[in-house]
Amino acid sequence: DFAEGNIHHKALLISVTVCSILLVLIIIFCYFRYKRQETRPRYSIGLEQDETYIPPGESLKDLIEQSQSSGSGSGLPLLVR
């Protein structure tokens, strides 16, 4: 009876040890992955806040006319009042 209980305690100790080591390895992996992602430059569209999407010399009307002639179903939707 004593030997059987001793085996169960050893199995429990080994299981807890293995699970603890795996948990530590997973935490370390996640930490380094997070740090690598943090140091990588973020994607930006390259527009400053004072820049506009409409090029100089063109109006919104010009952009709407260009978008209507670019094919079936493409372009800016027209707003009807």
Secondary structure by P-SEA (a helix, b strand, c coil): caaaaaaaaaaaaaaaaaaaaaaaaaaaaaaaaaaaaaaccccccccccccccccccccaaaaaaaaaaccccccbbbbcc
